[in-house]
Structures are given as structure tokens and as C-alpha cells.
Amino acid sequence: MRKSVNLTKTGKAELEKELESLISRRPAIAERLATARAFGDLSENQEYSDARAEQKAVESRILEIEDILKNANVIRAGASRGRITMGSVVEVKVVNKKQTFTIVGPVEANPLEGKISNESPIGKALMGRKVDEIAELKTPKGVTKYKILSIN
């Protein structure tokens, strides 16, 4: 049984764009392979090895994205009755510093962009909370408290 993958509308669009870009690279890779083959002995041909490695990486990623999109469940962004759900953009205050997170599925998660997974420790602590509530997260350094300032 295949596992359903939760994606936001934006996340799905980004994956579709990446897939299109990867597919468009196929002809250039095929041309590199053909050129490298013309150099002769393939066992000692670095150009050929590099082109094959690139082809393998591109084809693997294409298959991965196609599988994700085939099993995608596009979630409705936003809060449900004032509670944090997948797709919510949440502003929190932690240690006198404001941070903004978008709650997404694990496939879309990118902490450097503020996109955190609903399955991550922070995501789990925030899910279902309302504005002015405090989510606590136990870390090796102690308990970190996140005060929810807004949910969009």
C-alpha cells in the first residue's frame, strides 16, 4: 500500500517545476554521453563516467518526484478554527525573538526557509495550538517555550 504524501499547493507547484526542469535536461545529457562515447575506451573515459553519473542522478530524482506527485494529497493551507494545522503560517516568540514557520509535510520541509515538518519536534509541539498558547519543546538544554503570536 502506497503512503499518501501531504503537500501544500505551493510545494506541489515547486515539485512540478523541478520535474519539468529535470526532464528538459535529458537531451543535453544524452548529447554529452554520445560525445563522450566518441572518445573511445569507456573504461578510462572520465567524461563518459561523469555524464552517466549525472544521468543516473537526474533519472532517480525524476522517478522520486513522479512518485511523490502520484501519491500527493494537496492540503488546504491555513488554520482550522483558529488552530495550527498543516499549511498554517505561524508567528511565534521564543526567547524574546520572533520567528515565522510554515507547517508543511516532511517532503517540503526546509528549516532554512522556515518550512518545518508537522512530524518534526517543533511541528508536533505547535500542531493544534491557538494564538496566545505556549508550546513546550524538551531539548537536551532544557525546555524551550514557543508563544504563538499569530496563525494565518
Order of alpha helices (4+ residues) and beta strands (2+ residues): beta-alpha-alpha-beta-beta-beta-beta-alpha-beta-beta
